[in-house]
């Protein structure tokens, strides 16, 4: 691993193409990503890991037992997608994605939601730029903590217990990160809970937000219950700036955010460990999309935008901006190739080739 990821010109990137359309979009985008890196005076070594459900079906594990050790010295990790129709989702998530998030303390899941020029929202009356918010989702505990169990399996009194875990340290750091983001954006933060029904964990979350808000007197704070927030993301998405939420609520709300801004194929994501101790991991939100695997029509833009976030995390701001801008430029061009999810008939390769020509 490089000793200072802010000054080096060579990076070690771990690539986990994963499942379904993951390998398709990762492989298609990689030449474009290398071109942008070369154009901005740095390069990276990419180590491919064939981990995922195929590995699970062959060897009974999503990744090797020492998988985290193999990734630990990287400057960043890129994940294509996780999921397979023949493998239950809880197996895929708990076998690969969640261990990386938790093992590398990637406690910030950062998911921007932007209505780009040239993209039509399914919501009536919204134009480019009208929707632009970012979700800070707690990423290592909350409702996705693996606390609980099942007893008396197969009997009529079979019991399942699932407990959410909220620590002051974990809640304070994600809330503080969201407040800091709000100071750099429009100065507005919305905290999402369900504290009317969850009187311990969510009221605790509310208390932490109240405490942290004293440190940021210039940030306007709104508090919403998750059901109201889900409605308001459809009813008034233009009013949101920074949203902070627990693991489960953040997961759900960001899927809504991706849809109202045009497509899951445009939604990037970063699992961020802000320090130097562990690598961060970046991934498109769209999932493995088994219904279109092998058809060559998967939208690569979420992957490209996720690489933009990765470069930004490495401190390569110019390269990050170049990737984000070339996607923005392509989407604003009515004559540009578009994949079916955006109303076109172009394939993955055609979209990437067009991006490269625009560089």
N, C-alpha and C positions, 0 to 999 in steps of 0.2 A: 504494500500500500504506500502511496506517496505520503511524505511526511507533512506536506502543506498543500492542501488541495486548492488553495487560493493562488498559488504562484507557479505551480508546475505546468508544463506544456504536454505532458503525457499522463493519461489516466488509465486505470484498470477498471473496466466495466464488466460486470457479470450479466450475461443475457440468459434469461429463462423464458424461451418462447412459449412454453406451456402447452395449452390444449386448444382444440378447435381452430378458429381463425387466428389464434395467437401467432403460430409460426408463419402464417401467410403474411400478416401485416408487419411483423418484426423483420422478416427477411426482405420484404419489398421496400421497406423504409430505410434499411441500413445503408445502402449506397448514398442516398440523399443525406443522411446524417453524417457520414464520413466526409462528403463533399463540403458541407457547412463547416465541420471542424477544420478541414484543411484550409478553407478560405479564411479562417480566423486564427491560423497559426498554432494549432494544437492538434493532437491526435490521440487516439485511444486504442488500447488492446481489448478486444471483446472475447471473453471466454464463454462459449455456449454450454449450457447445462440442459440435458434432455430430461428434465424432471417434470413430473406431472402425472396425469392419469394413465398414460401408456406405461410409464415406469411402475405405477401402482398395479396395473393389471398383470404385468410381467413379474414383478418382484415383491408385491405386497406393501409398497411404501411409495409415497409421493416423491420423497427425496431421501438420500442416504442419511443414516444416523448422524454422520459428521457434516451434514449439509451446511449448517451455519458456520462451522469452522472453515469450510471451503470458500464461503462468501465474505468472511469477516474482514479480509485485508483489501477488499475492493474499494474504489472511490465511490461507486454507486452500483445499484442493481436495477436492471430493467426487466419487468415481467410482462409477458404478452397477454395471457389470459389463463383462467383456471376453470375447469368444469368439463364433465363428460356425461352423456345420457346414461351410461351403464354404471356410473359410480355416484353414490349419494353425495349431495353437496357438502354435508357436514364432514365427510371424509376428505374431500378435496381441500376444503378451507382449513381444517385443523391439521392437515398433513403437510401443507406448504405455505399458504399465504399468511395465516395467523401466526405460525411459529416464527416467520421472518419478521413480521411486524413487532411481535412481542420480544423476540430474542434480541433484536437490535434496537429496542426501545424507541421505535418510530412512532412517537406518541401523537404527532400531528398528521392527520390525514387532511391534506389541503386540496380542495376541489373547486376550481373556478368555473363559473357558469356565465357565458357571454353569448348574447344574440349578435352574431356576426352580420356585417353587411352582405346582402345577397341571400341570406337565409330567412325563410318565412317561419315565424313562430306559429304553432297551432292556436295560439291565443289571438283573438281578434284585436286589431288596432296597434300592435307593437311592431316597431321598426328597429333597424340596426342601432345598437347602443342603448336602447331603452331598458334592456335587461343586462345587468352586469353586477353580479355579486359573487362572493367567495364563501365557501363553507369550511369552517374549521371543526373537524370531527375528532373527538377523542378516540384514540386508535389502539389502546393497549389494555383497557379494562372495561368498566361499565357492564353492559348487558352481554358482551361477548367473552367475558371471563369464563373460563372453563371450570366453574365452581358448581358442584351439584352431583347428581347421579340418579340411577334407577334401581329400584329394589322390587323383589317379588315378580320378576319378569314372567309373563305368560299366565299369571294368576289373575283372578278377578279383582284383587286388591293391589295390582301393580301400581307402583308410585314413581313419579318423576319429580325431581326437585332441581330447579335451575335458579341460581342466585346471581344477582348483579353485584359487581364490586366497584365501589367508589371510594377512592382514597383522597385525602386532602391534597397530597402532593400531586397526584395525577390530575385532579380536577383543577387545581390552581394553575398548573403550568399550561394546560390547553386554553383555559379562560384568559390567562395573561397574554398568551400568544395571539389570541383573537383580538384582544384590546389593542395590542401593539399594531396589528394589521389595520385596525380601524383608524388609528391615528395617521397612518400612511395613505388611507383612502379617503372616504367622505366623512369619517368621524361618527359613524353610526354602527351600533352593534345590536343584534337580536339574539337573545338567549332562548333556546327551545327546551322545554321540559314537559313533564306530565305530573306536576307537583300536586295537582288536586287529587290524584289517585294514588301516587307513590309518595307517601308522606314522609318517608325517611330519605331515600336516595335523592329524589328530585328536589325536595326542600333543602337538603344539604347543598345540592348544586346551586340553588337560588341564593343561599347564604354566601357561598363562595363568590358568586358573581357580584353580590352586593359589596363584599369586602374588597375585591379587586377593583371595583369601579371607583373607589376612593382614590386610587393611584392615577386614574385617567379622567379627571374632571371635565375635560373637553369632549369626551365621547358620550353621545346620546345613547342610552340603553333602553331597549324595548324587550319585554318578556312575553313570550307566547307559549301556550300549550301546543303540543305537537299536532293535534287535530286542527286547531285554528291556523297554525302555521302552514299546514298542508293546503288548506283552502286559500290562504292568503298568497301563497306562491303562485296560485292560479289566478287569483282575483286582483292582486296588486304587486306583481314581482318587481316592478320598477322602484319600489320603495325600499328594497333590501340592499344592504351594502356588505356587511360581514355578519355571517351567521355562525354561532357556536352551539354545538350540540353533543350529546353523548354518542357513544359508538353506534347504537341501534338507530336512534332518531336521525343522526347524521347520514347514515347509510340510506335510509328511506328518502330523506329530503333531497339528497343529491341526485337520486334517480328522477325525481320530479323535476329538479333543476335542469337535468340533461334533456328531458323531453320538451320542456317549454322553451328551450333555446334551440330546438330544431332536430336533434338526433343524439342518441347515445354514441353514435360514431364521431361526435365532435367533443366528447367529454374527456379531458385529461385528468390525471390524479397523481399526487405525490404523497408517499408515506415517509415522513421526514423525521430524522433524528438531527436536531439542530447543532449538536456538538461534533467533535472530531472522533469520538470513540467508536462509533459504528457507521456503516454506510446507510444512506437513505435509499428507498426503492420507489420507482416510478412505473405507472401502469395506466393504460386506457381503462375507462370505466365499463366499456361495452360488454365485457364477458366473452365467453368462448363461442357464442352464436352457432351451435351445432347445426342449425337448419340451413346455413349457407356455406358450410365447410366444403372446400374443394371447388367452389363455383368461381372463385377469383373475383368476387364482387364486394368483398369486405372493405369498408371505409377505413383507409389508413390515417386519416387526419387526426384522430384522437391519439394515435401512436406518435405522430410527428409532434403534436402539441405537448405530449408527455415528455418527449425528448427535450423540448424547449425548457420545460420545468427542470429537467435533470441538469441541463447545461447551466441554467440560472443558479441552481444549488451549488454547482462546482465553481461558481464565480465567473463563468464565461458568458457574461451578459450580452455581448455583441452577437455571439452565435445564437444564444437563446432568442434574442429579438429577431434575428434573421429568420429563424424557423417560424416563429409566431407570425411575423409579417408576411412571409411568403404564403402561409395558409390563408391569412386574412385577404391578401391580394387575389388569390385564386377564387375564394368564395365570393368576392365582390364582382367577379367577372362572369357575366351570364353565359359567355361562350365556352367557359372552362369545362372540362370533363367532370362529371359528378356520378357518384355511385348511386344505386337504386334507393338507398335510404334517404337520399337528398333529392329524389325525383328524377335522377338521370339514369343512363344505361351503361355508363363506363365501368371498367374494371379497376381493380386495385392498382395494377401496374400503370395503367394510363394516367391515373391521378398522380401517382408518384413521379412519373416521367414529366408531366406538366409542371409539377413543383420544381423539378430540377432545371427545366428550361427557364423558369422565371428567376432563378438565382443569377 
